[in-house]
Structure formats: structure tokens, C-alpha cells
Amino acid sequence: MAIQKKHGKGRLDKWYKLAKEKGYRARAAFKLIQLNKKYGFLEKSKVCLDLCAAPGSWCQVAAETMPKDSLIIGVDLSPIKPIPKVITFQSDITTEKCRATIRGHLKTWKADCVLHDGAPNVGTAWVQDSFNQAELALHSLKLATEFLVEGGTFVTKVFRSKDYNSLLWVLKQLFTKVEATKPPSSRNVSAEIFVVCRGFKAPKKLDPRLLDPRSVFEDLADPTPNNEAKVYNPEIKKRKRDGYEEGDWTQFKEIPASEFIQTTDPIAILGQYNKLSFDQSKNGDVALAALDKLPETTDEIRVCCSDLKVLGRKEFKLLLKWRLKIREILGFPTKKTAKAALAEEVAEVEPMDEEMRIQEELQKISEKESSKKKRERRHANEAKQKEILRMQMNMTAPMDIGMEQEGPKGEGAMFRLKGVDQTDALRRIAKGKMVVIPESEKKPDFDSGIGSESDDESDEDGDRLERELDGLYEQYRERKSDADAKYRAKKARKQHDDEEWEGVSADENANSDSDALEEESSDDDSDMEDVDDAGKPLLTDLDNAPVIDNGLSKRARGFFNQDIFKDLGVLDGEESEDEDEEMADAPEPEAEVEAEAAEESDDDIPSIEQQKKMRKEHAAAKKKEKDARIEIVKKKGDVVDEDEESDWEETEKKKKKDSGPNIDIVTAEAMTLAHQLARGEKTVHDVIDEGYNKYALKDRDGLPDWFLDDEGRHDKPHKPITKEAADAIKEKLRAYNARPIKKVAEARARKKFKQAQRLEKLKKKADLLAGDEGLSEKEKASSIAKLISAASKKKRKAPVKVVKAAGANRALQGRPRGVKGRYKMVDPRMKKEMRALKRVAKKKK
Ligand SMILES: C[S@@+](CC[C@H](N)C(=O)[O-])C[C@H]1O[C@@H](n2cnc3c(N)ncnc32)[C@H](O)[C@@H]1O
């Protein structure tokens, strides 16, 4: 097993990710999960004490594993964010205060399990660190002995160091079963292991030395000298004078260089000795002799060895390097072999439990799968890009695309008509909507000798994925259109555009649809041989060819068949020459105009329809110009009477209303364009020319809707706008906003209407009174005045009835019994208070 990295991204291993996924505060949670899986102590516990609990992942695991209403107490030097069902506090577990606080929380209870995952601040020398850890574990054991119930469980973390055995011995004195284990989630590189002690003996009397670090870790009470500090920071002088070390009365210490080579702790030698000598004794030291003769033992090395106390960091490094080289030459174990040994050691990790293994395998498989799919998609995109590039550079004709793989008649060839059936999708293809035929709708390809591609798994996967994506996108659109009215409107507009486009392809005949496709179908006889003609939308009967009437297509005929043209007789053969002009003059249906306006405001790319319209406008403008030149001069005697004039005005107004496109310019771009056209800075031809840009002619066939929708949001030309256009639009919007909303306007209109009705009634009554011969003029005048004053008086609103919310009406919802008209429920107390307030106010006056 590879050694895990302990730094950088190596720390963010799968346990880290899993912890994040499951909402645990630390990856350590899995250590407890795995320990509990093996020994099952949490399920049996009702009271748990978690020592050194921050950030709290063990508490989280305990809370979700232990029975309901269990008591969990967590303590740490660092604060712990609140965890549901867990009591936490901040304290040092080695102190008396902490002990007292735990006692306070537990009251008379005892803990069924005590957990300890404490780690002191590491970073000093390893020996010191491990000692501190062992000491902390002993402190936690001390607390455990006080709070644990007889037969309870104590779980502690320890480092595998020389104190480990002493600690284990102590634990064995206090518990019936003591097992050391390393859960799979504990890093291999970490020296930590967990000791699970079950069956607390709860001795009545305890020898205090058993829990005293000084006596348990006796020989470590005096920590070893820090030789590393001496070697790696030789420049920092020790200020404190310690005097001679016990039993060591010489100042100058010398050691044979061969020992420096052989030792496993070279730092200690470099830190303690003054000289590495090459002097051979009388009996002769073979190793030293060999060392002396080796070319690696240079003069510089000899000088360094002669006085270790004057060396700096650089020289020490040199000596250590030299030692390693010599060890390699002499065949001593080196770092590499040590690494291998370490790898062997760390490989002895407990097997991962089944669930975790399956999870890991699944993750690997899904990662593999997604990377494979990504690769395939990238390849396909690259191929497509290449083809498009080739086409743009005129290296291929559009029909060549995909030919190299399939051949002209191969699967997916452009004009292949095999597999044509009576599905609606095909009819829509014939109509111009390039609908992708779902795999299920295709007929089996009988005569193509080419092997089916169904065995190409990746293709199928891709197709499936695409179908799924399309389906999901469709669902998303439906959901959105249900919830969002704006989106609905946009969608409807888009659909309208789509149909418009269909209309362009259906220019000639709505029934016989696309001529081009028909021609293809009729040309491609060989392809069609084994396909039944009936009902195949792509195979059009020549009998159904467009019926041309007076040189007009069916669509044009349909247009001129409208009532408006009935009296004009434009369908007469001789007038067909002027068709274009007539078309230009014909009033546009309002809906179409509005749709065009919307289209213009939506995306500023002039579509084919727009271009057509512009051409029409251009023709209309020309005609107007012509008309303007022919001035109609009135006859001298012609007199226009007033009625005639008002009639004329009205008809003019109506004409204005009916004719002329009611284009509403709502975007700054459109306004800029309108200004430019009005000022003559741009002509209609410029606009048409601009319509042919890189955005207008894009190959969008076969691309999925979600992609096109997303692309369409950004794939637009950015037209410059002028400040005045922007201001004009702003002003327009402000005016729109200033308009009253529909409801208010309706209410106003209703009010006006009622007033008018009342006035009418009043008039009638006044007329009746005036016509009454039995009344004198004075009486008539006074009764009419009365009528008017009565009408102008505002009707008094019925007073609001105040109902006490007491008795039967207490907490009543809805209308109280026997109350008609407007009412208000009041609290009786409020009523009293209001009255009292009024009284007080009155008194003050
Ligand atoms: C590895 S973390 C514990 C992780 C914890 N089991 C969890 O699942 O989130 C070690 C904790 O020991 C705490 N610690 C170290 N010495 C301590 C002491 N004397 N008293 C209390 N907590 C201590 C540290 O503050 C640190 O939060």
C-alpha cells in the first residue's frame, strides 16, 4: 500500500470528503464509527464522556448512535460549537476545575463510556510529543476511573512510543479486556493507535502511583537532550549553564568516525561529541581503516570531523551526507530500505469494512465512467469543429460532412431516406423542423450491409445521455413556464418565430411543403425502392404538386382570398404584374406586425421575415414618394361642409389606426437604429447588409435545445447605442410606469360610468318635473334644486359595528351571529381602555 501524504492535498483524502458529505465536523468521526462497529459500545451506553472533543465529530457520532435521551458531555481546551443533544464546555482535562465541572453535569450518574481522542500541541521533538500524548492519555484515564461505571468502556488514543507499553500495563490493571487497534480511517503515516478497554474493574482503592505520569513513565520524566537543536541550530548558544552532566566529568569527547557511520542516531553523536577520529587503535579497526581510505572521505570531511563544536549548519549537513554515502557503499540499511520497511509496517492496517470498500469501488467506477464520457464528448466536439473549420475554409461542401466515416449512403448520410416511416417526427422533418428521430421510431435497416452500431457502447451511452439531457431540459422548461409568465411569453414568441420559419419553407405550398426535399425524394428512387410510399411525408406524390393560379402560389392565393381583396379583383391575370406593389401596400395583420416588433426588440438580428418586411417598407416608401409627386388639386367650386370635414377626420383617424405597422420600439438598439434611419445616417440597404453577419449564418443543426438556448443568450451582435436613444427609451418606460395599472383605470371608468348614469337619471327626473303643469315655476325650481342637492350629497356609510370578542364570540373566526353589515371585533379590555383614555382626555380639557 502506498504511503499517504501527510501534507497538502494528501490530507484531503476520501475520509475528509466523506465527512464533509455526511456533515461531520472532522474526518476523525470515522475512527469512532469504525471502533464502535468493531466493539459496539455506543449503542449500549446511556452516558458518555468525550474528553478532548473539539471540534465535536465524536460527539456527533455518539449523539446519532447512542439511545434517545442519552447524556453526552464533551470537553476541550478549544470551544465546541453547540451540538444538539450534547453538553459541551471549555476546559483543560488535566485540571481540578474540569473534574468538578464534569461532576456537576453528571450529578450522581456514572458514565458508560469515556472517550479520549486528545492530542497535545505537537510540533516539538517527537519524543516530547509522544510523551505528552501518553501523559494526556493517563490524565484522561484518571478521569475515567472517577466517572466510569463498573464494566464501562474507555477508549483512548495513544502514540506508539516507548511509553506505550507502560500505559498498556496500567490499562490492563484497570480493565478486563484491553485491545489496541488502528481503524482504517486513521492515517497510515500517523503513529496513533486506539486502545479500547472494556470491563472497568472499578477498584475500591487505587494506588495513586498508577495514575501518576512520573511513576508510570519513570525514565522519561527527565526528557532526553535535544541534540537536533544543537545540530540544526548550532549558532544559537545555550545561555543556561547546566554544569557537567551526571557521571560525565570530561569536557572533550571523541568517538571513532566508524561509529558515526554505524549509528542509527547520527544527530546525537554530532550534538554530544567534539571530534570524530580516524585514529586507529593498535588492534586495528577494519571499518575505520576502510573509511580512512575511501575517496569520499575528503580533506574537508577530515577537517570537519576534527572539531565538531566549531561547525555550522552547512558543515553538519556535509557530514550527514557523507555518512549516508559511506553507508550505501558499505551496505548498511539506507533511507530507501527503511522506507520499504515502513511501507511494510503501515501495510498492516486492518482491512476496510465491506461497506466502505464497496463505496470506494463505486466511486472509482463512476469517476472512470465520467472521465470516459468526457473524453468521448471532447473527441466528438473536436471532430465537429474540424469539419466546420474545413467547411469555412471551403475545403468541404456541407454534404461532405460525415461522409468519410459513413460514405454517401451510409448510416447518417445526409440524404439517406432509409428508415423513413410514418412518424410525426418525419413529417416535421419534411416541414422544415430538423427534428431528431428517436432511436425507437426508426425502422430497422434491412438492406444496409453495414453492421449495426448498437454494439458501440460509447455511442449508445452518448445518445442515451443526450436523450436524458433533452428530456430533463424539456421538464425544466415546462416547470419554468408553469411558474414564470415572462418565460411563457418568450416561449410563445419563439414558437411563433419557429412557425414563421416554417412558413418560409412553405412558401410554395402548404400541402406539398418543401420542394427541395421533394426533388431529392424523387431523385433518390433507388433509395426508395423498398419503402412503402403511402403516407411517407418525404415522398410526395407529383399529383400534389403546387397548383399555380394566375402565377400565384397557394400561399399568395390564400393571402389575396381575404375579404379585404374581394372587390379589388387583384387575382385577374393582367394585374398579377403589380403583385409586388400590391403586397407592399396591403395592410399587415396586426398580430404579425406585433410579432415582428417583438422579434425586433428581442434579438436585433434581422431575420428573413424582417428583411422581407424591410423590403416591403422600402417599396411602400417609394410608392409614397411617387404619390407625393402627383398633387391632387381641388376644384375651385368645391366646398367642404363641416359634417363632411368631421367625417373625413374620423376616417383619417381610423385609417391611421388600421393601416401602418404599429411598431413599438422598446430597446435602445432599436431606437438607435430608428434614429439613424430617420436622420438618413443609415439606409434600409445598410440594415439588410448588416443582417448578414457571423451571427446570422450559424450551423445550429443537430445541437441540443439546452445548448442553443444558452448559446442564444450570448450569441448576439452587440450594437452600439446612442445616449439619446437610451434616454428616449428611459423616458418611454417612465411614461409606461406612470400609467395607472389596469385595475385602477377600470375602477375609475366604472365610477365615471355610474356618475354618467346618475346624471342621466337626474336629467330625466328634472325633465319630468319641468313638464309637470300642476306645479308653479317656483315649486319646479325648488324641487329640482332639492333633487340636485340630494344627488350631490354623499351617501353615509353604514357605521361599523363593534363586537366584543368575549363570551360566545371569544376566539371566534368569521362573522359573529346576528351581526349584519360592517363589523369590527374588539378586545373588551381594549374597549375599556379606549373609553378610559377618552374620559381622561375629556377631563383634561
Ligand atoms: C484530534 S482533536 C480531537 C478531535 C475530536 N475527537 C473530534 O472528533 O472532533 C484533539 C483535541 O484535543 C484537545 N486537547 C489537547 N490537550 C487538551 C487538554 N489538556 N484538555 C482538553 N483538550 C485538550 C485539543 O484542543 C484538540 O481539539
The ligand as a Tripos MOL2 file, in Angstrom:
@<TRIPOS>MOLECULE
LIG
   27    29     1     0     0
SMALL
NO_CHARGES

@<TRIPOS>ATOM
      1 C1         -7.7590   15.3130   17.4260 C.3       1 LIG1
      2 S1         -8.5640   16.5660   18.2620 S.3       1 LIG1
      3 C2         -9.9970   15.7510   18.8340 C.3       1 LIG1
      4 C3        -10.9850   15.5300   17.7510 C.3       1 LIG1
      5 C4        -12.3240   15.1060   18.2650 C.3       1 LIG1
      6 N1        -12.2790   13.7710   18.8050 N.3       1 LIG1
      7 C5        -13.3760   15.1470   17.1960 C.2       1 LIG1
      8 O1        -13.8700   14.1170   16.8240 O.co2     1 LIG1
      9 O2        -13.6980   16.2150   16.6970 O.co2     1 LIG1
     10 C6         -7.6250   16.7460   19.7120 C.3       1 LIG1
     11 C7         -8.1720   17.7580   20.6790 C.3       1 LIG1
     12 O3         -7.5330   17.5940   21.9140 O.3       1 LIG1
     13 C8         -7.6190   18.8220   22.5830 C.3       1 LIG1
     14 N2         -6.7360   18.8900   23.7570 N.ar      1 LIG1
     15 C9         -5.4150   18.7540   23.8110 C.ar      1 LIG1
     16 N3         -4.9970   18.8860   25.0790 N.ar      1 LIG1
     17 C10        -6.0980   19.0780   25.8500 C.ar      1 LIG1
     18 C11        -6.3230   19.2640   27.2180 C.ar      1 LIG1
     19 N4         -5.3230   19.2940   28.0610 N.pl3     1 LIG1
     20 N5         -7.5670   19.4460   27.6600 N.ar      1 LIG1
     21 C12        -8.5980   19.4260   26.8110 C.ar      1 LIG1
     22 N6         -8.4530   19.2370   25.4830 N.ar      1 LIG1
     23 C13        -7.2130   19.0690   25.0080 C.ar      1 LIG1
     24 C14        -7.2210   19.8060   21.5080 C.3       1 LIG1
     25 O4         -7.7160   21.0840   21.7800 O.3       1 LIG1
     26 C15        -7.8760   19.1810   20.2890 C.3       1 LIG1
     27 O5         -9.0810   19.8420   19.9930 O.3       1 LIG1
@<TRIPOS>BOND
     1     1     2 1
     2     2     3 1
     3     2    10 1
     4     3     4 1
     5     4     5 1
     6     5     6 1
     7     5     7 1
     8     7     8 2
     9     7     9 1
    10    10    11 1
    11    11    12 1
    12    11    26 1
    13    12    13 1
    14    13    14 1
    15    13    24 1
    16    14    15 ar
    17    14    23 ar
    18    15    16 ar
    19    16    17 ar
    20    17    18 ar
    21    17    23 ar
    22    18    19 1
    23    18    20 ar
    24    20    21 ar
    25    21    22 ar
    26    22    23 ar
    27    24    25 1
    28    24    26 1
    29    26    27 1
@<TRIPOS>SUBSTRUCTURE
     1 LIG1         1 GROUP 0 **** ****
